[in-house]
């Protein structure tokens, strides 16, 4: 075979391969075309079925609508028939009512005519009776006029007779006046002679005698007045003491409030001692952050499962206590968390203070008060004085003042307001220099309180002399609340020192045998030797001891000094 033949063979093979490949590709394309046509045919059939279903649904809905329209038409026909029936029955009923109304109107008109006829007859009879009575009255009046004319004539005759008698008496009086004038001249001359004779006998003129008489009467009057004044003062003092004692005792008995003693240290109990290390933190980081954030000293000692918080500001101490309590409960203690919890505790304490102020105002019965004053009152919830809660002290003082004002017939709301606000300055004593009474008066004046309330606040500790009854009663209520037994407390050391000093003051006086401090230092009994101290010296001794105690000691309430002088004589019968 030649090369040409091989070329032809190769060409034929290649051409055959191309033909086969074309056939295969054509068969594949035809298959895909058939498949696409089948898919289109199936989708068209599905669309057709869906359209038929929708048409069937539409036909069914149209049939139901036609049925509803037919039913509505039937109901409309029935409604029109019912309306015609109701209208006919209404017409019939209206005719019946009109006919009944006509009959009723005719009967009412007949009754009215009969009543009018009877009323007219009664009026005529009444008029006839009235005319007859008036005629009788005219006759009686004419008879009375005739009687009066007769009495008038008799009176004229009596007056003429009296004038004649008066003329005779006038002449008699004239004669008597002349005789009396002559007698008065004779008496005056005799009196002058008698006075000159008395002056000659007594050796005094009339003016000197009058002066001596007046001087004697004046001295006697002064003695009687002094005796009367002494009796009145004694009676008034006894009555006033009894009345005041009754008012104060009644006020204190009616105020039975509990007292809780608080200090400048708060104790927080921990779930375990391991929590102390977490509170301290690495190299003391947590405790330093806590103290710098809250301003409260944290004392961690050997006390098991407890730490101490110390701060002079009770509100700040309470915020620190709540902060530490929340941190312990949460378990996450680090500087950033301390700041977050501190803000939360601060807001909670502010809410507690506001609630406490609102409760106190409601308890006292005060509604119109400046919001700033209410906020300051809430801060007193954590303030104490000798262990007595200041806010409770204000409430108690207001009640006592109101009771005493009611007993005395005074202005109860003003006195209760003065007593309730008298220690408001204690809320700022850590921030403002000066006495809490003057600070409170400035606050009350700033926030619109009345002059009487401001004066009572500034005068309740005598920085300003009390000038009103409100100020005096505020002082009395404050003393009753703070000085009653159990209201306040002091440290044991100060208490013992005060009792010892009281006994030393009384024991250092001459003639004193024994001294006993009683009733928690509110009364001191001094036993004296009767041969060295008499009754007058006992009274002087009691006054001197009381004066020295007032000058040297500071104490709540008052201290009674009782001097006992007892004489005993003993003999033996053998």
KARA-V241659 format. One record per residue. RES is the residue in one small letter. PHI is phi as a letter, one per 30 degrees, with the letter a starting at -180 (999 if undefined). Layout:
res: {RES:RES}
phi: {PHI:PHI}
This chain:
res: {x:x:x:x:x:x:x:x:x:x:x:x:x:x:x:x:x:x:x:x:x:x:x:x:x:x:x:x:x:x:x:x:x:x:x:x:x:x:x:x:x:x:x:x:x:x:x:x:x:x:x:x:x:x:x:x:x:x:x:x:x:x:x:x:x:x:x:x:x:x:x:x:x:x:x:x:x:x:x:x:x:x:x:x:x:x:x:x:x:x:x:x:x:x:x:x:x:x:x:x:x:x:x:x:x:x:x:x:x:x:x:x:x:x:x:x:x:x:x:x:x:x:x:x:x:x:x:x:x:x:x:x:x:x:x:x:x:x:x:x:x:x:x:x:x:x:x:x:x:x:x:x:x:x:x:x:x:x:x:x:x:x:x:x:x:x:x:x:x:x:x:x:x:x:x:x:x:x:x:x:x:x:x:x:x:x:x:x:x:x:x:x:x:x:x:x:x:x:x:x:x:x:x:x:x:x:x:x:x:x:x:x:x:x:x:x:x:x:x:x:x:x:x:x:x:x:x:x:x:x:x:x:x:x:x:x:x:x:x:x:x:x:x:x:x:x:x:x:x:x:x:x:x:x:x:x:x:x:x:x:x:x:x:x:x:x:x:x:x:x:x:x:x:x:x:x:x:x:x:x:x:x:x:x:x:x:x:x:x:x:x:x:x:x:x:x:x:x:x:x:x:x:x:x:x:x:x:x:x:x:x:x:x:x:x:x:x:x:x:x:x:x:x:x:x:x:x:x:x:x:x:x:x:x:x:x:x:x:x:x:x:x:x:x:x:x:x:x:x:x:x:x:x:x:x:x:x:x:x:x:x:x:x:x:x:x:x:x:x:x:x:x:x:x:x:x:x:x:x:x:x:x:x:x:x:x:x:x:x:x:x:x:x:x:x:x:x:x:x:x:x:x:x:x:x:x:x:x:x:x:x:x:x:x:x:x:x:x:x:x:x:x:x:x:x:x:x:x:x:x:x:x:x:x:x:x:x:x:x:x:x:x:x:x:x:x:x:x:x:x:x:x:x:x:x:x:x:x:x:x:x:x:x:x:x:x:x:x:x:x:x:x:x:x:x:x:x:x:x:x:x:x:x:x:x:x:x:x:x:x:x:x:x:x:x:x:x:x:x:x:x:x:x:x:x:x:x:x:x:x:x:x:x:x:x:x:x:x:x:x:x:x:x:x:x:x:x:x:x:x:x:x:x:x:x:x:x:x:x:x:x:x:x:x:x:x:x:x:x:x:x:x:x:x:x:x:x:x:x:x:x:x:x:x:x:x:x:x:x:x:x:x:x:x}
phi: {999:c:d:d:d:d:d:d:d:d:d:d:d:d:d:d:d:d:d:e:d:d:d:d:d:d:d:d:d:d:d:d:d:d:d:d:d:d:d:d:d:d:d:d:d:d:d:d:d:d:d:d:d:d:d:d:d:d:d:d:d:d:d:d:d:d:d:d:d:d:d:d:d:d:d:d:d:d:d:d:d:d:d:d:d:d:d:d:d:d:d:d:d:d:d:d:d:d:d:d:d:d:d:d:d:d:d:d:d:d:d:d:d:d:d:d:d:d:d:d:d:d:d:d:d:d:d:d:d:d:d:d:d:d:d:d:d:d:d:d:d:d:d:d:d:d:d:d:d:d:d:d:d:d:d:d:d:d:d:d:d:d:d:d:d:d:d:d:d:d:d:d:d:d:d:d:d:d:d:d:d:d:d:d:d:d:d:d:d:d:d:d:d:d:d:d:d:d:d:d:d:d:i:b:d:d:d:d:d:d:d:d:d:d:d:d:d:d:d:d:d:d:d:d:d:d:d:d:d:d:d:d:d:d:d:d:d:d:d:d:d:d:d:d:d:d:d:d:d:d:d:d:d:d:c:c:c:d:b:c:d:b:b:c:b:c:c:c:d:c:d:a:d:d:d:d:d:d:d:d:i:d:h:i:d:d:d:d:d:d:d:d:d:c:i:c:d:c:c:c:b:d:d:d:h:a:b:c:c:b:a:d:d:d:d:d:d:d:d:d:d:d:d:d:d:d:d:d:d:d:i:c:b:a:e:d:d:d:d:d:d:d:d:d:d:d:d:d:d:d:d:d:d:d:d:d:d:d:d:d:d:d:d:d:j:c:c:c:b:d:e:d:d:d:d:d:d:d:d:d:d:c:c:b:b:h:i:c:d:d:d:d:d:d:d:d:d:d:d:d:d:d:d:d:d:d:d:c:i:c:d:d:d:d:d:d:d:d:d:d:c:d:c:d:d:d:d:b:d:d:c:b:d:k:d:d:d:d:d:d:d:d:d:d:d:d:c:i:d:d:d:d:d:d:d:d:d:d:c:d:b:i:d:b:d:d:b:b:d:d:d:d:d:d:e:d:d:d:d:d:d:d:c:d:e:i:d:b:b:b:d:d:d:d:d:d:d:d:d:d:d:d:d:d:d:d:d:d:d:d:i:d:c:b:b:b:d:b:h:h:i:c:b:b:c:c:c:c:d:d:d:c:b:c:d:d:d:d:d:d:d:d:d:d:d:d:d:d:d:d:d:c:c:c:a:d:i:b:b:c:c:c:c:c:c:b:c:b:b:b:b:c:c:c}
